[in-house]
Amino acid sequence: QSEIGFGVFIKRGSLVGHHNRIGRFCDINPGTVISGMVDIGDNSIIGSGTVIKDHIKIGKNTLIGAGSVVTKDIPANSVAYGNPCRVMKSNL
């Protein structure tokens, strides 16, 4: 029940929940947990061991750092990391 775009890499040990949308050319690194109803924009990179809670939207061209816990929406063209995950700078 999830939609996975063209050119997506979902690496070992990652879990993808229900009704998610993962955009084109995304990179989901090992050990990532994506809960339900998550929308990840095109060309985004999700770092190893990241946890993304339900009903989160991550914009396109976004980098989420390893080990982050994403509890709020992350805008497009951002670099975000931490627990809880926060936008640290622009990814332009």
All heavy atoms as an XYZ file, in Angstrom:
674
protein
N       0.801     -1.200      0.000
C       0.000      0.000      0.000
C       0.843      1.263      0.000
O       0.336      2.330      0.186
C      -0.937     -0.009      1.207
C      -1.943     -1.135      1.164
C      -2.765     -1.226      2.422
O      -2.366     -0.756      3.474
N      -3.917     -1.832      2.325
N       2.139      1.094     -0.197
C       3.022      2.248     -0.297
C       3.445      2.435     -1.747
O       3.490      1.490     -2.522
C       4.262      2.061      0.573
O       3.931      2.138      1.944
N       3.776      3.680     -2.099
C       4.226      4.009     -3.451
C       5.712      4.346     -3.386
O       6.113      5.246     -2.654
C       3.438      5.204     -3.971
C       3.860      5.676     -5.333
C       3.130      6.950     -5.737
O       2.023      7.199     -5.240
O       3.698      7.695     -6.534
N       6.512      3.615     -4.156
C       7.955      3.824     -4.164
C       8.360      4.226     -5.570
O       8.131      3.485     -6.525
C       8.695      2.557     -3.710
C       8.274      2.226     -2.269
C      10.201      2.750     -3.815
C       8.789      0.921     -1.758
N       8.953      5.412     -5.713
C       9.299      5.965     -7.010
C      10.482      5.277     -7.677
O      11.189      4.462     -7.077
N      10.714      5.648     -8.922
C      11.810      5.112     -9.726
C      13.161      5.508     -9.133
O      13.347      6.639     -8.681
C      11.702      5.646    -11.165
C      12.801      5.193    -12.055
C      12.774      3.925    -12.612
C      13.875      6.013    -12.324
C      13.801      3.485    -13.433
C      14.909      5.595    -13.145
C      14.871      4.319    -13.695
N      14.101      4.583     -9.134
C      15.461      4.880     -8.713
C      15.661      4.996     -7.221
O      16.654      5.550     -6.769
N      14.747      4.458     -6.428
C      14.854      4.523     -4.967
C      15.705      3.356     -4.464
O      15.527      2.221     -4.898
C      13.452      4.487     -4.309
C      13.544      4.348     -2.801
C      12.665      5.728     -4.684
N      16.612      3.643     -3.536
C      17.394      2.610     -2.865
C      16.890      2.491     -1.433
O      16.958      3.450     -0.675
C      18.880      2.972     -2.826
C      19.553      2.865     -4.155
C      19.790      3.997     -4.907
C      19.956      1.635     -4.636
C      20.416      3.912     -6.142
C      20.589      1.538     -5.875
C      20.819      2.677     -6.626
N      16.385      1.313     -1.075
C      16.000      1.021      0.308
C      16.967     -0.051      0.786
O      16.944     -1.178      0.315
C      14.545      0.553      0.412
C      13.621      1.651     -0.114
C      14.200      0.198      1.862
C      12.153      1.283     -0.136
N      17.816      0.325      1.717
C      18.927     -0.541      2.096
C      18.583     -1.465      3.262
O      17.560     -1.306      3.918
C      20.145      0.321      2.383
C      20.571      1.051      1.106
C      21.762      1.922      1.299
C      22.079      2.624     -0.019
N      22.774      3.867      0.196
N      19.464     -2.419      3.494
C      19.266     -3.507      4.447
C      18.748     -3.039      5.815
O      19.233     -2.071      6.378
C      20.599     -4.214      4.658
C      20.539     -5.385      5.595
C      21.858     -6.025      5.708
N      22.165     -6.572      4.388
C      22.949     -7.605      4.184
N      23.541     -8.183      5.184
N      23.171     -8.046      2.967
N      17.769     -3.771      6.323
C      17.262     -3.534      7.667
C      16.301     -2.364      7.784
O      15.875     -2.035      8.881
N      15.946     -1.734      6.685
C      14.985     -0.623      6.732
C      13.566     -1.170      6.747
O      13.287     -2.205      6.140
C      15.159      0.293      5.525
O      16.416      0.910      5.568
N      12.677     -0.471      7.428
C      11.274     -0.860      7.517
C      10.413      0.260      6.954
O      10.552      1.412      7.351
C      10.880     -1.126      8.968
C      11.698     -2.205      9.692
C      11.337     -2.233     11.168
C      11.484     -3.554      9.059
N       9.525     -0.086      6.025
C       8.626      0.893      5.415
C       7.209      0.496      5.783
O       6.755     -0.605      5.444
C       8.792      0.937      3.880
C       7.816      1.920      3.263
C      10.232      1.304      3.516
N       6.502      1.391      6.480
C       5.142      1.119      6.917
C       4.122      1.271      5.808
O       4.442      1.243      4.625
N       2.892      1.486      6.200
C       1.747      1.516      5.285
C       1.468      2.903      4.721
O       1.751      3.907      5.349
C       0.499      1.000      6.004
C       0.128      1.846      7.181
N      -0.691      2.935      7.078
C       0.502      1.784      8.472
C      -0.839      3.504      8.266
N      -0.113      2.815      9.127
N       0.913      2.936      3.525
C       0.429      4.157      2.866
C       1.479      5.262      2.786
O       1.176      6.439      2.978
C      -0.833      4.679      3.556
C      -1.984      3.742      3.438
N      -2.252      2.791      4.407
C      -2.917      3.591      2.480
C      -3.320      2.103      4.040
N      -3.749      2.561      2.873
N       2.708      4.889      2.514
C       3.781      5.873      2.364
C       3.995      6.198      0.896
O       3.644      5.426      0.021
C       5.095      5.333      2.938
C       5.036      5.173      4.423
O       4.612      6.072      5.121
N       5.450      4.031      4.921
N       4.588      7.370      0.646
C       4.990      7.750     -0.697
C       6.449      8.164     -0.627
O       6.801      9.112      0.084
C       4.156      8.914     -1.219
C       4.504      9.262     -2.656
C       4.005     10.656     -3.048
N       4.772     11.167     -4.158
C       5.981     11.713     -4.100
N       6.612     11.804     -2.970
N       6.579     12.167     -5.178
N       7.287      7.432     -1.347
C       8.712      7.749     -1.411
C       8.995      8.191     -2.837
O       8.809      7.433     -3.778
C       9.577      6.537     -1.017
C       9.243      6.093      0.410
C      11.063      6.886     -1.131
C       9.932      4.832      0.854
N       9.422      9.442     -2.993
C       9.637     10.034     -4.310
C      10.803      9.427     -5.070
O      11.564      8.606     -4.546
N      10.973      9.859     -6.298
C      12.012      9.349     -7.195
C      13.423      9.653     -6.681
O      13.663     10.706     -6.106
C      11.835      9.974     -8.574
C      10.520      9.597     -9.231
C      10.179     10.463    -10.437
N      11.312     10.835    -11.230
C      11.611     10.308    -12.424
N      10.827      9.412    -12.963
N      12.673     10.711    -13.091
N      14.321      8.712     -6.919
C      15.753      8.850     -6.637
C      16.077      9.156     -5.171
O      17.032      9.877     -4.875
C      16.395      9.878     -7.564
C      16.213      9.547     -9.012
C      15.316     10.252     -9.788
C      16.910      8.500     -9.582
C      15.121      9.926    -11.127
C      16.728      8.163    -10.911
C      15.832      8.879    -11.690
N      15.294      8.617     -4.250
C      15.586      8.759     -2.818
C      16.531      7.651     -2.374
O      16.609      6.595     -2.988
C      14.302      8.694     -1.998
S      13.273     10.145     -2.175
N      17.226      7.905     -1.283
C      18.168      6.949     -0.716
C      17.785      6.744      0.748
O      17.926      7.660      1.558
C      19.583      7.526     -0.844
C      20.670      6.508     -0.611
O      20.347      5.336     -0.376
O      21.847      6.902     -0.668
N      17.270      5.553      1.063
C      16.864      5.212      2.427
C      17.953      4.296      2.979
O      18.086      3.150      2.554
C      15.485      4.503      2.458
C      14.446      5.264      1.626
C      15.040      4.259      3.881
C      14.129      6.654      2.097
N      18.744      4.795      3.916
C      19.919      4.072      4.392
C      19.569      3.019      5.445
O      18.459      2.999      5.969
C      20.959      5.065      4.894
C      21.690      5.702      3.726
O      22.420      5.041      3.017
N      21.453      6.987      3.498
N      20.519      2.109      5.763
C      20.235      0.956      6.623
C      19.645      1.321      7.983
O      20.034      2.307      8.602
C      21.610      0.307      6.811
C      22.388      0.718      5.620
C      21.907      2.100      5.292
N      18.693      0.493      8.418
C      18.114      0.632      9.751
C      17.080      1.719      9.909
O      16.630      1.991     11.016
N      16.649      2.327      8.830
C      15.642      3.386      8.901
C      14.271      2.781      9.148
O      13.925      1.749      8.591
C      15.625      4.195      7.592
O      16.890      4.822      7.439
C      14.536      5.238      7.583
N      13.472      3.446      9.986
C      12.092      3.029     10.245
C      11.173      4.151      9.790
O      11.240      5.265     10.313
C      11.859      2.729     11.744
C      10.404      2.358     11.996
C      12.783      1.621     12.218
N      10.326      3.857      8.793
C       9.368      4.831      8.278
C       7.983      4.342      8.666
O       7.546      3.293      8.187
C       9.498      4.973      6.748
C      10.917      5.394      6.364
C       8.478      5.975      6.224
C      11.188      5.374      4.875
N       7.305      5.075      9.537
C       5.970      4.683      9.991
C       4.957      4.874      8.873
O       5.327      4.902      7.719
C       5.594      5.501     11.223
O       6.511      5.236     12.266
N       3.690      5.053      9.203
C       2.646      5.145      8.195
C       2.333      6.559      7.744
O       2.562      7.525      8.468
N       1.818      6.666      6.511
C       1.341      7.928      5.947
C       2.441      8.981      5.844
O       2.208     10.166      6.050
C       0.168      8.480      6.763
C      -0.922      7.479      7.091
S      -1.979      7.102      5.721
C      -3.115      8.440      5.805
N       3.657      8.563      5.515
C       4.806      9.458      5.376
C       5.003      9.771      3.896
O       4.877      8.900      3.043
C       6.086      8.811      5.973
C       7.312      9.651      5.689
C       5.912      8.593      7.465
N       5.320     11.031      3.601
C       5.567     11.472      2.227
C       6.990     12.022      2.154
O       7.309     13.020      2.801
C       4.561     12.546      1.842
C       4.654     12.978      0.389
O       5.612     12.584     -0.297
O       3.762     13.711     -0.054
N       7.851     11.352      1.382
C       9.242     11.780      1.222
C       9.415     12.278     -0.203
O       9.169     11.538     -1.158
C      10.218     10.625      1.523
C      10.020     10.137      2.959
C      11.664     11.064      1.281
C      10.831      8.911      3.325
N       9.840     13.521     -0.354
C       9.990     14.141     -1.664
C      11.147     13.589     -2.471
O      12.059     12.943     -1.939
N      11.134     13.857     -3.775
C      12.161     13.393     -4.703
C      13.565     13.817     -4.264
O      13.745     14.878     -3.660
C      11.921     13.973     -6.102
C      10.625     13.496     -6.734
O      10.020     12.533     -6.220
O      10.227     14.093     -7.744
N      14.557     12.972     -4.587
C      15.982     13.258     -4.382
C      16.380     13.472     -2.926
O      17.357     14.165     -2.641
C      16.419     14.478     -5.203
C      16.142     14.302     -6.672
O      16.496     13.287     -7.245
N      15.485     15.279     -7.271
N      15.646     12.895     -1.993
C      15.971     13.047     -0.576
C      16.825     11.887     -0.088
O      16.774     10.790     -0.642
C      14.688     13.142      0.255
O      14.023     14.344     -0.031
N      17.609     12.145      0.941
C      18.463     11.123      1.547
C      18.087     11.034      3.028
O      18.078     12.044      3.732
C      19.951     11.483      1.401
C      20.326     11.580     -0.074
C      20.823     10.462      2.133
C      21.712     12.130     -0.326
N      17.806      9.807      3.467
C      17.467      9.559      4.863
C      18.622      8.765      5.466
O      18.935      7.664      5.021
C      16.147      8.761      4.991
C      15.028      9.407      4.162
C      15.762      8.611      6.457
C      14.640     10.799      4.570
N      19.263      9.323      6.499
C      20.444      8.709      7.102
C      20.148      7.432      7.859
O      19.014      7.164      8.260
N      21.177      6.641      8.081
C      21.068      5.355      8.778
C      20.449      5.517     10.160
O      20.767      6.454     10.891
C      22.455      4.735      8.951
O      23.041      4.498      7.709
N      19.570      4.586     10.502
C      18.987      4.559     11.840
C      17.978      5.640     12.138
O      17.594      5.830     13.292
N      17.511      6.337     11.139
C      16.515      7.394     11.345
C      15.150      6.778     11.598
O      14.801      5.759     11.019
C      16.460      8.314     10.109
O      17.715      8.969      9.985
C      15.349      9.345     10.208
N      14.368      7.426     12.457
C      12.989      7.018     12.724
C      12.086      8.177     12.313
O      12.294      9.315     12.749
C      12.773      6.678     14.216
C      11.324      6.342     14.494
C      13.681      5.532     14.640
N      11.087      7.884     11.473
C      10.141      8.905     11.018
C       8.760      8.498     11.495
O       8.256      7.440     11.132
C      10.161      9.042      9.479
C      11.573      9.337      8.989
C       9.188     10.133      9.032
C      11.736      9.306      7.484
N       8.120      9.336     12.319
C       6.805      8.989     12.864
C       5.696      9.168     11.833
O       5.930      9.687     10.754
C       6.526      9.767     14.148
C       6.075     11.177     13.964
C       5.691     11.782     15.307
C       4.702     12.901     15.175
N       3.335     12.548     15.035
N       4.478      8.759     12.183
C       3.312      8.829     11.293
C       2.995     10.248     10.843
O       3.224     11.215     11.581
C       2.068      8.292     12.004
C       2.145      6.805     12.280
O       2.804      6.099     11.515
O       1.547      6.365     13.273
N       2.421     10.354      9.645
C       1.867     11.601      9.095
C       2.901     12.718      8.957
O       2.618     13.883      9.252
C       0.683     12.095      9.933
C      -0.419     11.105     10.039
N      -1.305     10.869      9.018
C      -0.771     10.266     11.037
C      -2.159      9.939      9.386
N      -1.855      9.548     10.602
N       4.099     12.386      8.494
C       5.166     13.371      8.315
C       5.389     13.596      6.828
O       5.337     12.674      6.030
C       6.483     12.884      8.971
C       6.328     12.754     10.479
C       7.659     13.787      8.624
C       6.102     14.063     11.210
N       5.682     14.851      6.470
C       6.029     15.186      5.090
C       7.454     15.738      5.078
O       7.767     16.691      5.788
C       5.059     16.211      4.513
C       5.343     16.507      3.065
C       4.261     17.324      2.427
C       4.590     17.483      0.951
N       3.513     18.084      0.217
N       8.302     15.127      4.249
C       9.676     15.579      4.071
C       9.779     16.085      2.638
O       9.490     15.357      1.691
C      10.672     14.432      4.327
C      10.571     13.996      5.796
C      12.089     14.854      3.969
C      11.373     12.776      6.140
N      10.172     17.337      2.475
C      10.234     17.956      1.156
C      11.330     17.386      0.277
O      12.220     16.673      0.737
N      11.283     17.746     -1.013
C      12.278     17.239     -1.971
C      13.655     17.835     -1.696
O      13.777     18.889     -1.067
C      11.832     17.526     -3.401
C      11.777     18.990     -3.752
C      11.322     19.178     -5.182
C      11.339     20.663     -5.509
N      11.052     20.911     -6.904
N      14.699     17.122     -2.160
C      16.101     17.546     -2.015
C      16.506     17.791     -0.567
O      17.246     18.725     -0.263
C      16.380     18.802     -2.848
C      16.093     18.598     -4.297
O      16.457     17.575     -4.862
N      15.413     19.557     -4.906
N      16.017     16.954      0.332
C      16.285     17.109      1.756
C      17.203     16.013      2.251
O      17.110     14.871      1.818
C      14.956     17.111      2.539
O      14.207     18.264      2.156
C      15.170     17.160      4.031
N      18.099     16.363      3.169
C      19.008     15.413      3.792
C      18.647     15.319      5.276
O      18.651     16.332      5.974
C      20.454     15.889      3.634
C      21.509     15.126      4.413
C      21.606     13.698      3.921
C      22.846     15.824      4.309
N      18.340     14.100      5.720
C      18.065     13.844      7.139
C      19.268     13.085      7.689
O      19.631     12.024      7.179
C      16.782     13.007      7.332
C      15.578     13.661      6.654
C      16.527     12.752      8.813
C      15.129     14.960      7.254
N      19.905     13.617      8.722
C      21.116     13.025      9.285
C      20.866     11.706      9.989
O      19.756     11.413     10.447
N      21.904     10.892     10.090
C      21.837      9.570     10.710
C      21.361      9.659     12.161
O      21.734     10.571     12.893
C      23.200      8.903     10.651
N      20.518      8.710     12.545
C      20.046      8.614     13.921
C      19.005      9.635     14.319
O      18.656      9.730     15.492
N      18.478     10.373     13.375
C      17.485     11.404     13.690
C      16.129     10.785     14.022
O      15.811      9.685     13.575
C      17.310     12.361     12.508
O      18.504     13.060     12.267
N      15.339     11.520     14.796
C      13.959     11.140     15.091
C      13.087     12.272     14.570
O      13.060     13.361     15.142
C      13.736     10.915     16.601
C      12.279     10.572     16.880
C      14.649      9.819     17.115
N      12.399     12.013     13.451
C      11.613     13.045     12.769
C      10.198     13.045     13.336
O       9.458     12.078     13.155
C      11.599     12.818     11.241
C      10.860     13.954     10.539
C      13.018     12.700     10.706
N       9.842     14.134     14.031
C       8.523     14.243     14.658
C       7.674     15.356     14.051
O       6.505     15.475     14.391
C       8.667     14.500     16.173
O       9.427     15.700     16.371
C       9.367     13.330     16.860
N       8.277     16.186     13.187
C       7.556     17.286     12.530
C       7.954     17.332     11.062
O       9.014     16.844     10.681
C       7.893     18.624     13.188
C       7.418     18.716     14.616
C       7.686     20.072     15.200
C       7.166     20.098     16.628
N       7.405     21.356     17.274
N       7.110     17.958     10.240
C       7.392     18.101      8.816
C       8.709     18.841      8.601
O       9.052     19.761      9.353
C       6.274     18.871      8.118
C       4.966     18.096      8.057
O       4.953     16.890      8.386
O       3.948     18.698      7.680
N       9.436     18.437      7.546
C      10.705     19.063      7.183
C      10.524     19.673      5.793
O      10.123     18.984      4.861
C      11.853     18.030      7.158
C      11.963     17.270      8.488
C      13.166     18.699      6.788
C      12.355     18.107      9.673
N      10.810     20.978      5.629
C      10.596     21.622      4.324
C      11.613     21.161      3.270
O      12.655     20.596      3.591
C      10.767     23.113      4.642
C      11.604     23.160      5.864
C      11.306     21.911      6.639
N      11.296     21.447      2.015
C      12.171     21.094      0.892
C      13.504     21.827      0.995
O      13.607     22.886      1.616
C      11.482     21.449     -0.426
N      14.535     21.236      0.385
C      15.871     21.841      0.291
C      16.484     22.153      1.649
O      17.025     23.230      1.857
C      15.822     23.099     -0.579
C      15.275     22.816     -1.952
O      15.747     21.935     -2.642
N      14.241     23.549     -2.337
N      16.383     21.198      2.582
C      16.892     21.389      3.938
C      17.887     20.310      4.316
O      17.874     19.218      3.774
C      15.734     21.334      4.947
O      14.787     22.330      4.699
N      18.737     20.654      5.281
C      19.558     19.674      5.970
C      19.056     19.674      7.407
O      19.035     20.722      8.062
C      21.060     20.045      5.931
C      21.867     19.087      6.785
C      21.566     20.073      4.507
N      18.607     18.506      7.873
C      18.016     18.418      9.209
C      18.560     17.189      9.920
O      18.826     16.164      9.296
C      16.501     18.340      9.099
N      18.722     17.304     11.239
C      19.172     16.160     12.022
C      18.890     16.406     13.487
O      18.539     17.516     13.900
C      20.666     15.877     11.789
C      21.588     17.059     11.969
C      22.113     17.378     13.215
C      21.945     17.858     10.886
C      22.966     18.459     13.376
C      22.792     18.927     11.032
C      23.305     19.222     12.286
O      24.138     20.291     12.438
N      19.044     15.338     14.289
C      18.894     15.430     15.734
C      17.697     14.664     16.255
O      16.935     14.057     15.527
N      17.564     14.705     17.583
C      16.443     14.090     18.279
C      15.903     15.082     19.295
O      16.493     15.271     20.338
C      16.904     12.818     18.985
C      15.778     12.102     19.706
O      14.636     12.500     19.631
N      16.130     11.045     20.413
N      14.795     15.761     18.950
C      14.001     15.652     17.726
C      14.705     16.340     16.551
O      15.508     17.241     16.735
C      12.706     16.369     18.063
C      13.091     17.374     19.086
C      14.220     16.725     19.883
N      14.381     15.895     15.340
C      15.000     16.395     14.125
C      14.620     17.857     13.893
O      13.447     18.214     13.969
C      14.546     15.537     12.948
S      15.421     15.854     11.434
N      15.634     18.692     13.620
C      15.406     20.117     13.345
C      16.173     20.528     12.108
O      17.252     20.011     11.835
C      15.909     20.959     14.509
C      15.080     20.826     15.729
C      15.584     21.745     16.821
N      15.367     20.993     18.064
C      16.163     20.962     19.085
N      17.276     21.663     19.059
N      15.893     20.248     20.128
N      15.647     21.504     11.404
C      16.325     22.048     10.220
C      17.527     22.849     10.703
O      17.402     23.743     11.530
C      15.376     22.923      9.378
C      16.115     23.572      8.239
C      14.213     22.096      8.867
N      18.714     22.520     10.157
C      19.943     23.204     10.543
C      20.422     24.197      9.491
O      21.022     25.209      9.832
C      21.048     22.193     10.828
C      20.721     21.245     11.944
S      20.448     22.156     13.480
C      20.037     20.834     14.584
N      20.176     23.881      8.199
C      20.582     24.798      7.145
C      19.886     24.440      5.837
O      19.224     23.424      5.746
C      22.102     24.800      6.970
C      22.684     23.485      6.495
C      24.191     23.602      6.355
C      24.793     22.330      5.800
N      26.213     22.462      5.537
N      20.090     25.279      4.847
C      19.529     25.056      3.517
C      20.419     24.092      2.747
O      21.636     24.048      2.941
C      19.427     26.383      2.786
O      19.009     26.175      1.467
N      19.829     23.330      1.846
C      20.550     22.365      1.027
C      20.571     22.812     -0.434
O      20.382     22.022     -1.333
C      19.901     20.979      1.165
C      20.728     19.886      0.566
O      21.932     20.007      0.420
N      20.078     18.796      0.200
N      20.773     24.084     -0.672
C      20.782     24.601     -2.041
C      22.163     24.676     -2.602
O      23.136     24.869     -2.017
C      20.121     25.980     -2.108
C      18.616     25.954     -1.863
C      18.077     27.373     -1.872
C      17.904     25.132     -2.901
